[in-house]
Amino acid sequence: EFRRVLFRSPARLWCKRGNSENQKSCDIQKRLTDPTMKFYTCFLHNVTQCFDTFNLIFQNKAPVLFKLNDSVEELLHDIASRFIVPKVLRERKLQEIDVSNPEIHCPDEELFVGFLTRRHLLSEEALSTHKKKQFFKDARAFYVRSFQKVKEKFPMRDQILTNLSVVNPENQDDVKPEPILTLAERFPNVMKARSEEHT
């Protein structure tokens, strides 16, 4: 249906007429009807779901900063599990993995690109092997860059964020004194203010 609508679009008619003023429309129409467009569109639709889950957590109006560290860890693991061989994920910590190393990447047939994307890849028999290889290369590069950007933007090793998990109501039965003492030392004025409120 998508291709049928595109082939009947005004852009296609302009291209047939050879209207030079509409060359840009012709270029867009050509790109949209390229079979590889389906691969990239389906892939991006699938991969953005893990980012949607992360974003939804922090759209809550209630304070959720204490969830940041665990949420980033989960997001990194979700991204890594899509293109890193499982053995590496089992044996190493996420922070220690060099995701740019191609030796630890899954082969094309095991790279997670989504069920629909994989089905389109198998159905497009006329598509050259080169274009399919390029798609997998681009998908892998997207995963690598996404992992690196998330790791770069969020301070995973920040002790404050790590220790804030003690204020998470879900962890109230497993709270240890060390994180509380660390936060108290880091924010003495807060503890002083709280003490004055109770005197």
C-alpha positions as CSV (number, residue, x, y, z in Angstrom):
1,E,0.0,0.0,0.0
2,F,2.9,2.4,0.9
3,R,4.5,1.8,-2.5
4,R,1.2,2.1,-4.4
5,V,0.5,5.5,-2.9
6,L,4.0,6.7,-3.6
7,F,3.9,5.6,-7.2
8,R,0.6,7.6,-7.7
9,S,2.0,10.7,-6.0
10,P,2.3,14.1,-7.7
11,A,6.0,13.9,-7.2
12,R,6.2,10.9,-9.5
13,L,4.0,12.6,-12.1
14,W,6.3,15.7,-12.0
15,C,9.3,13.4,-12.5
16,K,7.7,11.8,-15.6
17,R,7.1,15.3,-17.0
18,G,10.8,16.1,-16.5
19,N,10.0,19.3,-14.6
20,S,13.4,20.5,-13.5
21,E,11.9,22.7,-10.8
22,N,10.6,19.7,-9.0
23,Q,13.9,17.8,-9.0
24,K,13.9,17.8,-5.2
25,S,10.5,16.1,-5.2
26,C,11.9,13.5,-7.7
27,D,14.8,12.8,-5.4
28,I,12.6,12.3,-2.4
29,Q,10.2,10.0,-4.3
30,K,13.2,8.0,-5.5
31,R,14.5,7.5,-2.0
32,L,11.1,6.7,-0.5
33,T,10.5,3.9,-3.1
34,D,13.9,2.4,-2.6
35,P,13.4,-1.1,-1.1
36,T,16.1,-0.4,1.5
37,M,13.9,2.4,2.9
38,K,11.7,-0.3,4.5
39,F,14.6,-1.9,6.3
40,Y,15.8,1.4,7.8
41,T,12.3,2.5,8.7
42,C,11.4,-0.7,10.4
43,F,14.7,-0.9,12.2
44,L,14.4,2.6,13.6
45,H,10.8,2.0,14.7
46,N,11.9,-1.1,16.6
47,V,15.1,0.4,18.2
48,T,13.5,3.6,19.4
49,Q,11.2,1.6,21.7
50,C,13.9,1.0,24.3
51,F,14.5,4.8,24.4
52,D,10.8,5.4,24.7
53,T,10.7,3.3,27.8
54,F,13.6,5.2,29.3
55,N,12.0,8.6,28.5
56,L,8.6,7.7,29.9
57,I,10.2,7.1,33.3
58,F,11.4,10.6,33.5
59,Q,8.2,12.2,32.3
60,N,6.7,11.6,35.7
61,K,6.0,14.7,37.7
62,A,7.1,13.1,40.9
63,P,10.8,13.1,41.9
64,V,12.5,10.1,40.1
65,L,16.1,11.1,40.1
66,F,16.9,8.1,42.3
67,K,15.9,5.9,39.4
68,L,18.4,7.5,37.0
69,N,21.4,5.2,37.6
70,D,19.4,2.0,37.4
71,S,17.5,3.2,34.4
72,V,20.6,4.2,32.5
73,E,22.1,0.8,33.3
74,E,19.1,-1.0,31.9
75,L,19.1,1.2,28.8
76,L,22.8,0.4,28.1
77,H,22.2,-3.3,28.7
78,D,19.2,-3.2,26.3
79,I,21.3,-1.5,23.6
80,A,24.3,-3.8,24.1
81,S,22.2,-7.0,24.1
82,R,21.1,-6.2,20.5
83,F,24.6,-6.3,19.0
84,I,27.1,-7.6,21.5
85,V,27.7,-11.4,21.7
86,P,26.0,-12.8,24.9
87,K,29.2,-14.3,26.3
88,V,30.8,-10.9,26.5
89,L,27.8,-9.5,28.4
90,R,27.9,-12.4,30.8
91,E,31.6,-12.1,31.6
92,R,32.2,-8.4,31.6
93,K,30.7,-5.3,33.2
94,L,29.0,-2.9,30.9
95,Q,31.3,-0.1,31.8
96,E,34.4,-2.2,30.8
97,I,33.2,-3.2,27.4
98,D,34.6,-1.5,24.4
99,V,31.5,-1.6,22.1
100,S,33.5,-0.3,19.2
101,N,35.5,-3.5,19.0
102,P,34.1,-5.5,16.0
103,E,35.4,-8.7,17.4
104,I,32.6,-8.8,20.0
105,H,29.8,-7.8,17.7
106,C,27.1,-10.3,16.6
107,P,27.3,-11.5,13.0
108,D,24.7,-10.2,10.6
109,E,22.4,-13.2,11.0
110,E,22.3,-12.8,14.8
111,L,22.2,-9.0,15.0
112,F,18.9,-7.9,16.5
113,V,17.1,-5.6,14.0
114,G,13.5,-6.5,14.8
115,F,11.2,-9.2,13.5
116,L,9.6,-7.1,10.8
117,T,12.9,-5.8,9.5
118,R,14.3,-9.3,9.3
119,R,11.2,-10.5,7.4
120,H,11.6,-7.7,4.8
121,L,15.3,-8.5,4.4
122,L,14.4,-12.2,3.7
123,S,11.6,-11.2,1.3
124,E,13.7,-8.8,-0.8
125,E,15.5,-11.5,-2.8
126,A,16.3,-9.2,-5.7
127,L,18.2,-6.8,-3.4
128,S,22.0,-7.0,-3.8
129,T,24.1,-8.6,-1.0
130,H,26.1,-5.4,-0.9
131,K,23.0,-3.3,0.1
132,K,22.0,-5.8,2.8
133,K,25.6,-5.8,4.1
134,Q,25.5,-2.0,4.2
135,F,22.3,-2.1,6.2
136,F,23.7,-4.3,8.8
137,K,26.8,-2.2,9.0
138,D,24.7,0.9,9.5
139,A,22.5,-0.8,12.1
140,R,25.6,-1.9,14.0
141,A,27.1,1.6,13.8
142,F,23.9,3.1,15.2
143,Y,24.0,0.7,18.2
144,V,27.6,1.5,18.9
145,R,27.1,5.3,18.7
146,S,23.9,5.1,20.8
147,F,25.6,3.2,23.5
148,Q,28.6,5.6,23.5
149,K,26.3,8.7,23.7
150,V,24.2,7.4,26.6
151,K,27.4,6.4,28.5
152,E,28.9,9.9,27.7
153,K,25.8,11.9,28.7
154,F,25.0,10.2,32.0
155,P,27.4,10.0,34.9
156,M,27.2,6.3,35.6
157,R,30.0,6.4,38.1
158,D,28.7,9.4,40.0
159,Q,28.5,8.3,43.7
160,I,25.6,10.7,44.5
161,L,23.4,9.2,41.8
162,T,24.4,5.7,42.9
163,N,23.6,6.3,46.5
164,L,20.3,8.1,45.8
165,S,18.8,4.6,45.3
166,V,18.3,4.6,49.1
167,V,15.4,7.0,48.8
168,N,13.7,4.7,46.3
169,P,10.6,3.4,48.2
170,E,11.0,0.1,46.3
171,N,14.4,-0.4,48.1
172,Q,13.3,0.4,51.6
173,D,13.7,-3.1,52.9
174,D,17.2,-3.4,51.6
175,V,18.7,-0.1,52.6
176,K,22.3,-0.2,53.9
177,P,23.8,2.5,56.1
178,E,26.8,3.2,53.9
179,P,25.0,5.1,51.2
180,I,23.1,7.1,53.7
181,L,26.3,8.1,55.5
182,T,27.9,9.0,52.2
183,L,25.0,11.3,51.3
184,A,25.0,12.9,54.7
185,E,28.7,13.7,54.4
186,R,28.2,15.1,50.9
187,F,25.2,17.3,51.9
188,P,25.8,18.3,55.6
189,N,23.6,21.4,55.3
190,V,20.6,19.2,54.4
191,M,21.1,17.0,57.5
192,K,21.6,20.2,59.6
193,A,18.4,21.7,58.4
194,R,16.5,18.5,59.1
195,S,17.9,18.3,62.6
196,E,16.8,21.9,63.3
197,E,13.3,21.1,62.2
198,H,13.0,18.5,64.9
199,T,14.4,20.7,67.7
